[in-house]
Amino acid sequence: MKPAFYSLLLAAGLTVPTAAFAQNELSNFSATGRGGVVNTFATDYQAIGINPANLGRNPNFRVAFTIGEVGAGIGSQSLSKTTFKHILYDGEQSIGPAERATLVDQLSGDNVLNVNLDTNLFGLAVTLPSGLGGLAFSSRQRIGGHLALNRNAADIIINGQNAAVVRQFYPVPNTSGTPTPTAPNAPLISTVLDGTSIQASVTNEFNIAYGVQVLDKTGFKLSVGAGYRYIQGIGIADIRVSGGNLTAYTSLSPVFDVNYGALANNASNFNYESGSGLKPVGRGNGFDAGISAEIGKIFRFGASVTDMGSMTWTGNVLEASDQKLQQTASTGVQTYNVFEEISSQFDTDKPNLFKYTPTRERTAALPAKLRLGGGVRISKFFEAGLDVTMPLNEVAGNLTTTFVGLGVDYRPLNWLKLSSGFTGGAGYGKSLPLGLTFVTPVWEAGISTRDAVGLFSEESPYSSVAFGLLRFKIGGSE
């Protein structure tokens, strides 16, 4: 079988210089400029997946829509910028013992790599007449990846059979191609790899959300909202080892060009999906619910739970269970092409860490999150907010840690909006975002980065960009 995780990483853009774990505000260039602080700011289609109650907040438009907003980010909390660049761009460069030792050190961590690519192909929001609230639609695509490795996992990836934990139980190298018999005293994979997580997902979303104001008193307004999304699953790899428990499964669309070999003939246990293109291999339903309040004309508060629901993967589903440590077929890396080596450790055609078996389907929860926000809006020229977003589960595509951020929008000129703030968490560490938006009464366009410092930092490098050119609001005032 062609390695699943490597295929997903390719889809996530790790081999593309322009590419930067999925947060849907990355496709919102103004929110990205505030580091992802958005709960009290978003009022139109941008409220989808954030807080649908904001659609009932008497927004300043009749119709708002966008075409083609895009955001991407890639970062590491353990790799140096130099190593980061070597892995991404110099995969064929030869390395020696010193470089391999450095790679083992820097690939050991809870956030070795986090990847996001989020596109909003089309978004539309409409303010309904007679105080009936607001309705929004969008079509989105999300790609997310997360890599966490304990030292044993990093050592096996870099040194293969020569990794310390492998040599301890299999002291004699094996280059014959014939699997070495399992050592009777070998530990379980769940013990050897505890703390390791390799996750990636690719999905399409079709969203609808509605919000309405339910209370309008002097100095206080309250809105509620709900959202629904139909999700097509294009691919997933979810491998997690924590606390003695192992979860490992993949499901990949034909677009990844996987050769399943003999597994494809196991019709009784394997729903083989062949063909070409972005054929979905999973489907799911997601739900959002939120509440938002305004006190006076200045203070705003919001709370929401997003991405409730589940995905059922039915095509090309493979699972792996816990087993004793095997002697891998790999003898280690000779170049910086680390991702190819990671993928080879999960291949089904040769002795490696996992032995996959086919199954009919796999159901997994969506990456549910609790979002809390508070903000102040002095005028159209200045608005600030504080967001806290907490992951409610550990499935592929969710945040790895709680996100906390402070964001500010400031308009020094009537046609120019500057955004910045300070954020931390979500697997990316502390960041200083910056955004630039050109504003007219009808049209907006902008570009932003989630961390200006991470673009240049030798430690904890993070590269991100979000942009949009065709964002419109019609029939309102500022």
RODO-2510 file (C-alpha; in nm, 4 decimals, decimal comma):
residues 478
     n   res          X          Y          Z
     1     m     0,0000     0,0000     0,0000
     2     k     0,1250     0,3473    -0,0792
     3     p     0,1829     0,5156     0,2601
     4     a    -0,1287     0,6936     0,3805
     5     f     0,0160     0,9708     0,5925
     6     y     0,2654     1,0800     0,3289
     7     s    -0,0167     1,1076     0,0755
     8     l    -0,2147     1,3292     0,3104
     9     l     0,0871     1,5431     0,3852
    10     l     0,1339     1,5946     0,0142
    11     a    -0,2268     1,7045    -0,0060
    12     a    -0,1664     1,9415     0,2824
    13     g     0,0984     2,1124     0,0762
    14     l     0,4137     2,0246     0,2645
    15     t     0,6079     1,9924    -0,0573
    16     v     0,4816     2,3231    -0,1970
    17     p     0,6677     2,6436    -0,1065
    18     t     0,3490     2,8509    -0,0908
    19     a     0,1785     2,6329     0,1680
    20     a     0,1963     2,7425     0,5086
    21     f    -0,4606     2,1443     1,2221
    22     a    -0,7669     2,2878     1,1163
    23     q    -0,9084     2,6143     1,2400
    24     n    -1,1721     2,7498     1,0037
    25     e    -1,0895     3,1144     1,0765
    26     l    -0,7759     3,0705     0,8636
    27     s    -0,9902     3,1335     0,5553
    28     n    -1,0989     3,4628     0,7153
    29     f    -0,8184     3,7060     0,6392
    30     s    -0,9358     3,9678     0,8889
    31     a    -0,9615     3,7091     1,1702
    32     t    -0,6181     3,5719     1,0816
    33     g    -0,4775     3,9232     1,1204
    34     r    -0,6078     3,9123     1,4789
    35     g    -0,4500     3,5700     1,5327
    36     g    -0,7841     3,3877     1,5105
    37     v    -0,9731     3,6119     1,7553
    38     v    -1,3175     3,6211     1,5954
    39     n    -1,6056     3,5191     1,8280
    40     t    -1,7412     3,8712     1,8846
    41     f    -1,6271     4,0144     1,5486
    42     a    -1,7928     3,7884     1,2903
    43     t    -2,1456     3,8838     1,1833
    44     d    -2,1966     3,7404     0,8344
    45     y    -2,0981     3,4088     0,6697
    46     q    -1,7788     3,4316     0,8756
    47     a    -1,9921     3,3385     1,1793
    48     i    -2,0341     2,9870     1,0348
    49     g    -1,8364     2,7447     1,2470
    50     i    -1,7592     3,0221     1,4954
    51     n    -2,0825     3,1471     1,6543
    52     p    -2,4046     3,1315     1,4478
    53     a    -2,5845     3,3523     1,7043
    54     n    -2,3972     3,6514     1,5611
    55     l    -2,6195     3,6302     1,2523
    56     g    -2,9035     3,7660     1,4668
    57     r    -2,7094     4,0688     1,5878
    58     n    -2,8710     4,3240     1,3522
    59     p    -2,5674     4,3330     1,1211
    60     n    -2,4880     4,6315     0,9016
    61     f    -2,5701     4,4646     0,5695
    62     r    -2,8536     4,3150     0,3722
    63     v    -2,6380     4,0775     0,1703
    64     a    -2,2743     3,9794     0,2255
    65     f    -2,0781     3,7356     0,0136
    66     t    -1,7272     3,6239    -0,0752
    67     i    -1,5540     3,4199    -0,3409
    68     g    -1,2273     3,2399    -0,2820
    69     e    -1,0910     3,3355     0,0603
    70     v    -0,7862     3,1211     0,1429
    71     g    -0,5640     3,0674     0,4458
    72     a    -0,2693     2,8374     0,5111
    73     g    -0,0298     2,7794     0,7978
    74     i     0,2537     2,5460     0,8916
    75     g     0,4532     2,5547     1,2123
    76     s     0,6656     2,3605     1,4590
    77     q     0,7395     2,3950     1,8288
    78     s     1,0428     2,1651     1,8272
    79     l     1,2176     2,2074     1,4913
    80     s     1,4579     2,4930     1,4368
    81     k     1,3942     2,7114     1,1337
    82     t     1,7067     2,5709     0,9686
    83     t     1,5963     2,2090     1,0139
    84     f     1,2394     2,3062     0,9236
    85     k     1,3553     2,4429     0,5883
    86     h     1,5805     2,1445     0,5195
    87     i     1,2929     1,9001     0,5714
    88     l     1,0505     2,1001     0,3574
    89     y     1,2767     2,2071     0,0732
    90     d     1,5993     2,0015     0,0804
    91     g     1,4600     1,6502     0,1034
    92     e     1,7276     1,5000    -0,1230
    93     q     2,0230     1,6508     0,0642
    94     s     2,2436     1,3830     0,2192
    95     i     2,2963     1,3804     0,5939
    96     g     2,5477     1,2228     0,8309
    97     p     2,5467     1,1003     1,1932
    98     a     2,5487     1,4538     1,3401
    99     e     2,2455     1,5607     1,1350
   100     r     2,0604     1,2402     1,2242
   101     a     2,1234     1,3011     1,5950
   102     t     1,9878     1,6564     1,5561
   103     l     1,6806     1,5249     1,3780
   104     v     1,6073     1,2756     1,6567
   105     d     1,6292     1,5574     1,9133
   106     q     1,4142     1,8023     1,7182
   107     l     1,1542     1,5491     1,6021
   108     s     1,0821     1,4622     1,9653
   109     g     0,7956     1,6775     2,0908
   110     d     0,4226     1,7277     2,1355
   111     n     0,3982     1,9671     1,8398
   112     v     0,6632     1,8667     1,5899
   113     l     0,4396     1,9879     1,3088
   114     n     0,0966     2,1457     1,2693
   115     v    -0,0501     2,2136     0,9266
   116     n    -0,3655     2,3939     0,8115
   117     l    -0,5096     2,4780     0,4736
   118     d    -0,8596     2,6268     0,4734
   119     t    -1,0500     2,7630     0,1756
   120     n    -1,3901     2,9293     0,1583
   121     l    -1,4873     2,8885    -0,2052
   122     f    -1,8171     3,0698    -0,1560
   123     g    -1,9895     3,2346     0,1370
   124     l    -2,3248     3,4150     0,1503
   125     a    -2,5183     3,5801     0,4318
   126     v    -2,8594     3,7463     0,4118
   127     t    -3,0316     3,9628     0,6729
   128     l    -3,3977     3,8612     0,6764
   129     p    -3,6735     4,1257     0,6964
   130     s    -3,8989     4,2039     0,9939
   131     g    -3,6449     4,1047     1,2568
   132     l    -3,6403     3,7402     1,1481
   133     g    -3,2649     3,7170     1,1913
   134     g    -2,9910     3,6200     0,9508
   135     l    -2,9169     3,3194     0,7310
   136     a    -2,5763     3,2142     0,5952
   137     f    -2,4342     2,9532     0,3581
   138     s    -2,0811     2,8479     0,2648
   139     s    -1,8764     2,5854     0,0850
   140     r    -1,5440     2,5127     0,2542
   141     q    -1,2515     2,2789     0,2208
   142     r    -1,0248     2,1899     0,5144
   143     i    -0,6897     2,0163     0,5281
   144     g    -0,5212     1,9625     0,8628
   145     g    -0,2211     1,7715     0,9912
   146     h    -0,0567     1,7170     1,3298
   147     l     0,2637     1,5351     1,4190
   148     a     0,3792     1,4537     1,7737
   149     l     0,6563     1,2013     1,8389
   150     n     0,8109     1,0635     2,1536
   151     r     1,1846     0,9994     2,1436
   152     n     1,1466     0,6310     2,0564
   153     a     0,9283     0,7186     1,7568
   154     a     1,1716     0,9877     1,6386
   155     d     1,4659     0,7478     1,6789
   156     i     1,2895     0,4706     1,4816
   157     i     1,1982     0,7111     1,2011
   158     i     1,5518     0,8442     1,1697
   159     n     1,7559     0,5318     1,2474
   160     g     1,5219     0,2420     1,1661
   161     q     1,6719    -0,0894     1,2808
   162     n     1,9522     0,1019     1,4491
   163     a     1,7186     0,2849     1,6882
   164     a     1,8093     0,2172     2,0496
   165     v     1,4745     0,0618     2,1425
   166     v     1,4828    -0,1697     1,8381
   167     r     1,8449    -0,2794     1,8920
   168     q     1,7606    -0,3596     2,2533
   169     f     1,5291    -0,6422     2,1429
   170     y     1,6653    -0,7113     1,7921
   171     p     2,0440    -0,6725     1,8179
   172     v     2,1198    -0,8393     1,4832
   173     p     2,0486    -0,6203     1,1746
   174     n     1,8197    -0,7736     0,9118
   175     t     1,8529    -0,6740     0,5464
   176     s     1,7216    -1,0016     0,3992
   177     g     1,3675    -0,8786     0,3422
   178     t     1,2317    -1,1701     0,5449
   179     p     1,0664    -1,0584     0,8695
   180     t     1,2567    -1,1286     1,1894
   181     p     1,0583    -1,3451     1,4364
   182     t     0,9019    -1,1381     1,7123
   183     a     1,1244    -1,1172     2,0158
   184     p     0,9433    -1,2894     2,3071
   185     n     1,0324    -1,0075     2,5480
   186     a     0,9527    -0,7230     2,3080
   187     p     0,7230    -0,4535     2,4550
   188     l     0,3908    -0,3454     2,3077
   189     i     0,3815    -0,0624     2,0549
   190     s     0,1501     0,1291     2,2904
   191     t     0,4329     0,1332     2,5439
   192     v     0,7169     0,2110     2,3044
   193     l     0,5348     0,4958     2,1259
   194     d     0,3412     0,6485     2,4171
   195     g     0,2790     1,0162     2,3409
   196     t     0,2995     0,9773     1,9624
   197     s     0,0297     1,1238     1,7375
   198     i     0,0192     1,1268     1,3573
   199     q    -0,2972     1,2809     1,2174
   200     a    -0,4171     1,4278     0,8908
   201     s    -0,7570     1,4914     0,7351
   202     v    -0,9052     1,6324     0,4140
   203     t    -1,2756     1,7264     0,4006
   204     n    -1,5324     1,9245     0,2027
   205     e    -1,8071     2,1099     0,3910
   206     f    -2,1444     2,2507     0,2905
   207     n    -2,2762     2,4789     0,5642
   208     i    -2,5964     2,6552     0,6640
   209     a    -2,6423     2,8652     0,9763
   210     y    -2,9183     3,0781     1,1265
   211     g    -2,9248     3,3335     1,4060
   212     v    -3,2037     3,5433     1,5548
   213     q    -3,2355     3,8058     1,8253
   214     v    -3,4584     3,6751     2,1055
   215     l    -3,4332     3,9622     2,3536
   216     d    -3,4140     4,3357     2,2930
   217     k    -3,4214     4,5430     2,6095
   218     t    -3,2793     4,8836     2,6789
   219     g    -2,9056     4,8345     2,7033
   220     f    -2,9174     4,4578     2,6512
   221     k    -2,9676     4,2344     2,3472
   222     l    -2,9497     3,8578     2,3262
   223     s    -2,9248     3,6352     2,0179
   224     v    -2,9150     3,2602     1,9656
   225     g    -2,8151     3,0580     1,6630
   226     a    -2,7525     2,7136     1,5209
   227     g    -2,5636     2,5708     1,2271
   228     y    -2,5514     2,2486     1,0281
   229     r    -2,2900     2,1121     0,7911
   230     y    -2,2811     1,8158     0,5575
   231     i    -1,9273     1,6831     0,5302
   232     q    -1,7617     1,4776     0,2601
   233     g    -1,4507     1,2948     0,3757
   234     i    -1,1737     1,2814     0,1168
   235     g    -0,9123     1,1246     0,3402
   236     i    -0,8019     1,0642     0,6969
   237     a    -0,5096     0,9130     0,8848
   238     d    -0,5473     0,9048     1,2633
   239     i    -0,2738     0,7327     1,4637
   240     r    -0,2574     0,8081     1,8364
   241     v    -0,0767     0,6363     2,1221
   242     s    -0,1527     0,7646     2,4703
   243     g    -0,1714     0,6137     2,8180
   244     g    -0,1356     0,2568     2,6960
   245     n    -0,4091     0,2940     2,4327
   246     l    -0,3543     0,2744     2,0588
   247     t    -0,5841     0,4185     1,7892
   248     a    -0,4810     0,3718     1,4282
   249     y    -0,6920     0,3852     1,1130
   250     t    -0,6885     0,5320     0,7626
   251     s    -0,9454     0,5901     0,4885
   252     l    -0,8308     0,7457     0,1609
   253     s    -1,0031     0,8574    -0,1574
   254     p    -0,8793     0,7234    -0,4950
   255     v    -0,7193     1,0665    -0,5530
   256     f    -0,4314     0,9529    -0,3291
   257     d    -0,3504     0,6727    -0,5738
   258     v    -0,3105     0,4040    -0,3073
   259     n    -0,2345     0,0496    -0,4225
   260     y    -0,4072    -0,1784    -0,1711
   261     g    -0,2831    -0,4972    -0,3373
   262     a    -0,4398    -0,8141    -0,2002
   263     l    -0,6474    -0,6173     0,0492
   264     a    -0,8677    -0,4966    -0,2364
   265     n    -0,9829    -0,8553    -0,2938
   266     n    -1,1046    -0,8977     0,0635
   267     a    -1,4628    -0,8055    -0,0268
   268     s    -1,6128    -0,9432     0,2939
   269     n    -1,4313    -0,6949     0,5168
   270     f    -1,3141    -0,4186     0,2824
   271     n    -1,5193    -0,1593     0,0949
   272     y    -1,2747    -0,0974    -0,1851
   273     e    -1,3211     0,2373    -0,3597
   274     s    -1,1369     0,2647    -0,6896
   275     g    -1,1409     0,5185    -0,9691
   276     s    -0,9952     0,8667    -0,9785
   277     g    -1,0621     1,2156    -0,8509
   278     l    -1,1953     1,3443    -0,5206
   279     k    -1,4369     1,0577    -0,4617
   280     p    -1,5609     1,0784    -0,1008
   281     v    -1,4814     0,7803     0,1216
   282     g    -1,6618     0,9187     0,4259
   283     r    -1,9657     1,1273     0,5119
   284     g    -2,0788     1,3070     0,8219
   285     n    -2,3013     1,5652     0,9840
   286     g    -2,1890     1,8493     1,2055
   287     f    -2,3766     2,0909     1,4288
   288     d    -2,2996     2,4271     1,5901
   289     a    -2,4909     2,6178     1,8575
   290     g    -2,4217     2,9587     2,0041
   291     i    -2,5398     3,2529     2,2077
   292     s    -2,4288     3,6146     2,1897
   293     a    -2,5095     3,9225     2,3947
   294     e    -2,4618     4,2978     2,3617
   295     i    -2,4541     4,5305     2,6604
   296     g    -2,5079     4,8885     2,5601
   297     k    -2,3490     4,9652     2,2269
   298     i    -1,9982     4,8793     2,3408
   299     f    -1,9674     4,5388     2,5074
   300     r    -2,0171     4,2066     2,3316
   301     f    -1,9997     3,8493     2,4573
   302     g    -2,0318     3,5146     2,2844
   303     a    -2,0245     3,1437     2,3607
   304     s    -2,0614     2,8527     2,1212
   305     v    -1,9983     2,4836     2,0756
   306     t    -1,8936     2,3901     1,7230
   307     d    -1,8287     2,0741     1,5244
   308     m    -2,0551     1,8473     1,7243
   309     g    -2,1379     1,5297     1,5344
   310     s    -1,9482     1,2507     1,3659
   311     m    -1,7996     1,1169     1,0437
   312     t    -1,8456     0,7626     0,9154
   313     w    -1,5642     0,6451     0,6901
   314     t    -1,6800     0,3621     0,4629
   315     g    -1,4257     0,3448     0,1803
   316     n    -1,0772     0,1921     0,1897
   317     v    -1,0814     0,1699     0,5703
   318     l    -0,7838     0,0077     0,7385
   319     e    -0,7264    -0,0356     1,1110
   320     a    -0,4309    -0,1404     1,3244
   321     s    -0,4340    -0,2830     1,6749
   322     d    -0,1692    -0,3018     1,9430
   323     q     0,1069    -0,5565     1,8978
   324     k     0,4609    -0,6306     2,0103
   325     l     0,7434    -0,4190     1,8684
   326     q     0,8761    -0,5614     1,5425
   327     q     1,2102    -0,5145     1,3738
   328     t     1,1377    -0,2635     1,1021
   329     a     1,2558    -0,3098     0,7449
   330     s     1,4053     0,0400     0,7373
   331     t     1,7719     0,1080     0,8030
   332     g     1,7061     0,4783     0,8618
   333     v     1,7220     0,8016     0,6647
   334     q     2,0143     0,9090     0,4538
   335     t     1,8635     1,2427     0,3502
   336     y     1,6289     1,5071     0,4913
   337     n     1,3312     1,3296     0,3306
   338     v     1,1838     1,2601     0,6746
   339     f     0,8186     1,2488     0,5664
   340     e     0,8796     0,9648     0,3245
   341     e     1,0420     0,7709     0,6063
   342     i     0,7505     0,8448     0,8393
   343     s     0,5125     0,7125     0,5775
   344     s     0,7147     0,3957     0,5220
   345     q     0,6757     0,3031     0,8875
   346     f     0,3006     0,2662     0,8262
   347     d     0,3165     0,0796     0,4970
   348     t     0,1307    -0,2528     0,4798
   349     d     0,3633    -0,4252     0,2340
   350     k     0,6710    -0,4737     0,4528
   351     p     0,7603    -0,5260     0,8193
   352     n     0,7090    -0,2023     1,0091
   353     l     0,5494    -0,0683     1,3236
   354     f     0,1876    -0,1514     1,2408
   355     k     0,0017    -0,4332     1,0758
   356     y    -0,3168    -0,3069     0,9130
   357     t    -0,6321    -0,5101     0,8618
   358     p    -0,9320    -0,4130     0,6436
   359     t    -1,2691    -0,3236     0,7935
   360     r    -1,6101    -0,2214     0,6606
   361     e    -1,6351     0,1208     0,8208
   362     r    -1,5091     0,3460     1,0987
   363     t    -1,7079     0,6165     1,2819
   364     a    -1,5237     0,9026     1,4478
   365     a    -1,6317     1,2166     1,6273
   366     l    -1,5811     1,5560     1,4678
   367     p    -1,3227     1,7928     1,6226
   368     a    -1,5638     1,9584     1,8692
   369     k    -1,4636     2,2870     2,0322
   370     l    -1,5950     2,5240     2,2973
   371     r    -1,5527     2,8889     2,1960
   372     l    -1,5810     3,1817     2,4384
   373     g    -1,5359     3,5472     2,3520
   374     g    -1,5705     3,8977     2,4865
   375     g    -1,5117     4,2291     2,3160
   376     v    -1,5560     4,6045     2,3035
   377     r    -1,6491     4,8153     2,0008
   378     i    -1,5848     5,1853     2,0494
   379     s    -1,6803     5,2761     1,6933
   380     k    -1,6209     5,1548     1,3416
   381     f    -1,2628     5,2744     1,3912
   382     f    -1,1705     5,0554     1,6910
   383     e    -1,2759     4,7111     1,8129
   384     a    -1,0996     4,4641     2,0444
   385     g    -1,1793     4,1117     2,1598
   386     l    -1,0592     3,8225     2,3721
   387     d    -1,1145     3,4626     2,2594
   388     v    -1,0680     3,1287     2,4348
   389     t    -1,1162     2,8117     2,2289
   390     m    -1,0896     2,4701     2,3929
   391     p    -1,0796     2,1313     2,2163
   392     l    -1,3448     1,8923     2,3481
   393     n    -1,1832     1,5774     2,2050
   394     e    -0,8552     1,4565     2,0543
   395     v    -0,9634     1,3468     1,7073
   396     a    -0,7782     1,4269     1,3870
   397     g    -0,8257     1,7886     1,2867
   398     n    -0,8808     1,9350     1,6325
   399     l    -0,6694     2,1799     1,8285
   400     t    -0,3935     2,0156     2,0282
   401     t    -0,4195     2,2619     2,3204
   402     t    -0,6455     2,5498     2,4288
   403     f    -0,6187     2,8665     2,2214
   404     v    -0,6187     3,2077     2,3899
   405     g    -0,5970     3,5316     2,1989
   406     l    -0,6388     3,9073     2,2202
   407     g    -0,7176     4,0817     1,8920
   408     v    -0,7622     4,4420     1,7793
   409     d    -0,9007     4,6139     1,4679
   410     y    -0,7997     4,9774     1,4162
   411     r    -0,8851     5,2055     1,1236
   412     p    -0,6416     5,4953     1,1004
   413     l    -0,8071     5,5908     0,7728
   414     n    -1,1615     5,5421     0,6554
   415     w    -1,0414     5,3034     0,3820
   416     l    -0,7736     5,1156     0,5771
   417     k    -0,8091     4,8664     0,8653
   418     l    -0,5102     4,7338     1,0589
   419     s    -0,5363     4,4174     1,2693
   420     s    -0,3058     4,2701     1,5294
   421     g    -0,3024     4,1140     1,8744
   422     f    -0,1313     3,8464     2,0783
   423     t    -0,2198     3,4771     2,0813
   424     g    -0,0977     3,1498     2,2267
   425     g    -0,1807     2,7807     2,2329
   426     a    -0,3432     2,5529     1,9733
   427     g    -0,0054     2,3862     1,9208
   428     y     0,1566     2,6972     1,7745
   429     g     0,2952     2,8744     2,0799
   430     k     0,2852     3,2519     2,1232
   431     s     0,2315     3,4632     1,8145
   432     l     0,2068     3,8232     1,6991
   433     p    -0,0456     3,8481     1,4129
   434     l    -0,0685     4,1275     1,1587
   435     g    -0,3359     4,2089     0,9018
   436     l    -0,4053     4,4730     0,6395
   437     t    -0,7548     4,5265     0,4942
   438     f    -0,8690     4,7779     0,2337
   439     v    -1,2241     4,8884     0,3060
   440     t    -1,4963     5,0619     0,1054
   441     p    -1,8691     5,0807     0,1881
   442     v    -1,9241     4,7757    -0,0383
   443     w    -1,5947     4,5939    -0,1007
   444     e    -1,3108     4,4575     0,1148
   445     a    -0,9795     4,2941     0,0314
   446     g    -0,6928     4,2042     0,2567
   447     i    -0,3913     3,9960     0,3466
   448     s    -0,2664     3,8822     0,6864
   449     t    -0,0351     3,6502     0,8742
   450     r    -0,1013     3,4724     1,1990
   451     d     0,2490     3,5272     1,3342
   452     a     0,4856     3,7909     1,2009
   453     v     0,7622     3,6808     1,4398
   454     g     0,7349     3,3132     1,3418
   455     l     0,8169     3,4022     0,9817
   456     f     1,1738     3,4880     1,0870
   457     s     1,2290     3,3073     1,4189
   458     e     1,4945     3,0352     1,4377
   459     e     1,3013     2,8700     1,7212
   460     s     0,9365     2,7644     1,6814
   461     p     0,9072     2,8675     1,3146
   462     y     0,5577     2,9355     1,1851
   463     s     0,4625     3,0513     0,8378
   464     s     0,1055     3,1522     0,7576
   465     v    -0,0863     3,3675     0,5151
   466     a    -0,4543     3,4429     0,4521
   467     f    -0,5978     3,6583     0,1778
   468     g    -0,9179     3,7511     0,0011
   469     l    -0,9962     3,9883    -0,2836
   470     l    -1,3703     3,9502    -0,3390
   471     r    -1,5547     4,0198    -0,0137
   472     f    -1,8687     4,2328    -0,0456
   473     k    -2,1362     4,3822     0,1803
   474     i    -2,4423     4,5362     0,0225
   475     g    -2,7351     4,7343     0,1550
   476     g    -2,6081     4,8570     0,4906
   477     s    -2,4115     5,1255     0,6681
   478     e    -2,1093     5,1132     0,8914
***
